[in-house]
Amino acid sequence: MSISVLLVDDEQLVRAGLRAILESQPDIRVIGEAADGASVVPLVRQLRPDVVAMDVRMPLLDGIEATRAVLRAVPDPPRILVVTTFENDEYVYEALRAGADGFLLKRARPAEIVHAVRLAAEGESLLFPAAVRSFAAARGGNKRAREAMDRAALTEREAEVLRLMARGLTNAEIAGHLVIGAETVKTHVSAVLAKLGARDRTQAVIAAYESGFVVPG
């Protein structure tokens, strides 16, 4: 089964580079391009991509607002990876908080870009924990996030899984760490997301940091 990708970046050269990298893979198809976030919602509705690779900084509508627009307007929305030059960009963290599933760096190696797209399509999240922690540190102990975490009433195993998610581990890595089956991990992850009201792993990890459940560093 192939993965369909929509590329959104105001730099044509960046789009061309990403297209070349992704289309070198037999299981990935680039089905469209856009030069600004304002075009994303209609294109997503028309093309129904599995993954949107979206520049975080664009002149008319940036990646943060475009992400919000897609999640608000499109039923069963695609996975969204924001593309950025710097991993410590405040815009990246805000895009993740807005609902993006992860991010990748424009300077990333081709194999890393392909890996990120595949992980996103599979429902995993590609996080750079150090970068996420650096922004979360300034927001730790958020009262609303802490109250939501308390209401979630995670079991001991669910809490353990969330802490490993916050370290950036995939389901397979969590399974190996806890010596349990991959399907069991999926069940625990689904329970964590449901209890936290999180769209995906990224949102759960951000909630973990901002509530103080996981302490940066």
Secondary structure, DSSP 8 states (H G I E B T S, - for coil): --EEEEEE-S-HHHHHHHHHHHTTSTTEEEEEEESSGGGHHHHHHHH--SEEEEES--SSS-HHHHHHHHHHHSSS--EEEEEES-TT-HHHHHHHHHT--EEEETTS-HHHHHHHHHHHHTT-----HHHHHHHHTTTTT-HHHHHHHHHH---HHHHHHHHHHHTT--HHHHHHHHT--HHHHHHHHHHHHHHHT-SSHHHHHHHHHHTTSS---
